Amino acid sequence: MTETPAAPQRRLRVLAAMSGGVDSAVAAARAAEAGHDVTGVHLALSANPQSFRTGARGCCTIEDSRDARRAADVIGIPFYVWDLAERFREDVVEDFVAEYEAGRTPNPCLRCNEKIKFAALLDKALALGFDAVATGHYAQVVTDADGNRELHRASDMAKDQSYVLGVLDDRQLEHAMFPLGDTVTTKDEIRAEAERRGLAVAKKPDSHDICFIADGDTQGFLANRLGKAEGDIVDESGTKLGTHEGAYGYTIGQRKGLRIGTPAPDGKPRYVLDISPVNNTVTVGPVEALDVTALTAIKPRWCGTAPAGPGAYTAQLRAHGGETPVRVAPADGTLHVTFTEPVRGVAPGQAIVLYDGTRVVGSATIATTERTTAAV
């Protein structure tokens, strides 16, 4: 198996997406060092970018674009800034707000990879004659014995980011390059490599949280766009326990910030079990009521050929979550997924990514869940 996006002897025209961070800078440097014809590009995703980041929060600031440009200068590659702010607003930010308004929990990083980096950016790159788009994600694209392209986990599971790439289809994989995915190196070693290469971003903090919510206050961000909408917090029997200022500010499995004055009869913590935008209620209950035994997922996207029928896989439900064994039955554009053991913290809107060993089979969006105990 090989990790290159095409035959290793061919020199490719590569467009390296450079966020201004250390991973994408090292990825661009490795692609250039491998002999490819690399051009760096920074995506301007905000119509009104801040001048500076707030520590390790956010990205897409003026400072980030300047850091990316300086890294490109050191590597010795051409560099451009492409304005995709409007597309990002429509496909990622507005989708994020609409999903929360509907009582679902979206993952904007997956949506960005699907709609921006490997759609809008890739389409523009191919139109300009580039062969591949390189990013600093930790994942691998390998070629099997039949010449089929496959997405696999990174060599280092601790840094693996294949979950947020599970939305890529075979066409997108054909033009994807992940120069960091096939090396077992710690983040400190990546930073040391950046320093050896003379890249000033070697000591720059990693970006965390949601890039377009720089202060990390998701509830405040949503409140500014959706407004306050007071509703009831109820238990499983429908008894009112408190009020909230917007059901969109809660996620399934949430424990903190419920502001319920009345303790549970057993004295144990309560968790968010259900969010109903129709009647603007949030239902809470014991942790055991979060146990999910099965789910239905929609909008499946396959990293290659779609499975012909039911099969056994492992599933990942969160970006930093573990794997769990599942049985998957595709039917009419949906997936029915049964868990071998109950799992918790599963919310509609989240992505479920399926694996066969280290290979990413595909992903889908969770629509409904089945629990051992009814939430409402």
Buried (B, 14 or more C-beta within 10 A) or exposed (E): EEBBBBEEEEEBBBBBBBBBBBBBBBBBBBBBEBEBBBBBBBBBBBEEBBEEBEEEBBBBBBBBBBBBBBBBEBBEBEBEBBEBBEBBBEBBBEBBBEBBBBBBBBBBBBBBBBBBBBBBBBEBBBEEEBBBBBBBBBBBBBBEEEEEBBBBBBBBEEBBBBBBBBBBBBEBBBBBBBBBBBBEBEBEEBBEBBBEBEBBBBEBEEBEBBBBBBEBEBBEBBBEBBEEBEBBBBBBEEEEBBEBBBBBBBBBBBEEEBEBEEEBEEEEBBBBBBBBBEEBBBBBBBBEBBBBBBBBBEEBBBBBEEBEEEBEBBBBBBBEBEBBEBBBEBEEEBBBBBBEEBBBBBBBBBBBBBBBEBBBBBBBBBBEBBBEEEBE
